[in-house]
């Protein structure tokens, strides 16, 4: 059995993110550095938008320590984002994997989607989120932006 816990804390113009994956981790495939795209393998993700706006950003944090960021003008219409280098810390253990990220996200009235993609050694992917959109997993769907920060 596996579980994923995520939280976000606002610190000035930045967000401190904490993800904890628990369960039988020997079956978890941890990506090697350079494995791209990050979001197709085990990674923790942040989607952030301003309330009332269609534009949003996506951040992917890999247990390898790598990251990727994207800027979208509307639903799935975007390109890579040259973001400030987020700080990432990863602590794997026998039954847990903790990933923390500190990333600059200025602005107020933020809507956040916290999610994770988990890849097992057999290639099976599972998708975790605070809230899933109807239908197949789609972290970009606005209904998945479940956490509001004033």
N, C-alpha and C positions, 0 to 999 in steps of 0.2 A: 504494500500500500504506500502511496506517495501523497504528499501534500505540499503546497506552496503558499507561503505567507509573504506579503509585501506591504510596505508602508512608505509614506513620504512625509518629510518634515521640512517646512519652509525655514530657511535661515538667510535672512536678508534677501538678496536677489538670486539666491541659489536654492536648490532642492537637495536634501540628503535623502537618498533612497536606500532601503534595506530590503533584500529578498532572502528568503530562507526556504530551501528545498529540503524536505525531510522524507525519509523512507529508505528503501533498499537502493542505495546509490551505486552498488557494484554493477547494476544493470544500466546505469546512466552513462551515456557517451559524452565525455568532455572534449570539446573541440580543441584541436591543436592550433597554435598561432598560425595565422595566414589563411585559415579556412574561411572562404567567402562564398556567398554572402552570409554574414553573421546570423541573420534572422531565419535562415533555413536549418540552423543547428541549435543546440542548447544555448539559450541566451535569455537574459532578462530585458524587458522593454519598458519604455516610458513613452506615452503619447501625451502631448500637452497642447492645449488650445486656450484661447481667451474666450470667455463667455460672449456669445453673440457673434463670433467671427467664424468664417469657414476655414481659414488658414490654421495649420497646426504643424507641430514638429514631432518627429519620431527619433528616439534614441535607443540603440541596441547596445547592450553590455554583455560581452562574452566572458565566461569563466577563464578564458585564456588571457584576459586583461585587455583585449582589444575592444574597440567600440566603433560605432558608425552612427551618423546623424543625417536626417533628411528634413527638408522644409517642403511643405505641401501648401499650395494655394487653395486647394479644395480637395474633396475626397479622392485620394490616390493620384493626385496630379502634383508631382513634385520632383525634386532632384536632390543630390547630396548637399549637405549643409556643412560649411566650414565652421564648426562650432569650437568654442574654447575646449581644450583638452580636459575631459572630465577625469576626476580621480576615481580609480576603481581599486577595491580591495576584495580579494577572494580567499575564503577559508574553507577548504574541503576537509571533511572528517569522515568517519565510518558511516554515519547515518544522517549527516547533514552537509549541505553546501550553503555557505553564506556568501552573498555578494553585496557589497555596498558601493554606491556611486554617489559622487558629489558633483553636480552639474549646474552651470549658470543658467537660470531661467528667470529673467526679469519680467516684471508686469504683475498685474493684479487680476483678481477674478479668473483664476485658472481652473480649467477642467482637465483632470488627469485620467489617463488610462494606464493602469499598472498591469503588466502581463508577463508571461514567460512561455517560451517554447522549450519543451523537454524532448531530447532525442535519446532513445534507448539504443543499446549496442546492436540490436537487430534492425535499426533504421526506423523504427516506429516513432512517429512524432505525436506528442500530446500538447494541447494548447490550454493555458491557464490564464484567467483574467478575473479582475474584481467583478466584472459583469460581461457576459457574452451578448453579442448582437443576435437577433433571430437567425436561424439557419446555420450554415457552416461557420467555423471560427473566422472572425474578421475584426481584428483589433483596430482597424482604421474607421470602422463604423462609429458614428458619434454616440450611439447608445452605449458603447463600451467605455466612454470617458465618464467613469462613475464617481470619481472623487472630486469634490469642489473645494478649492482653496481661495479664500477671500484675499 
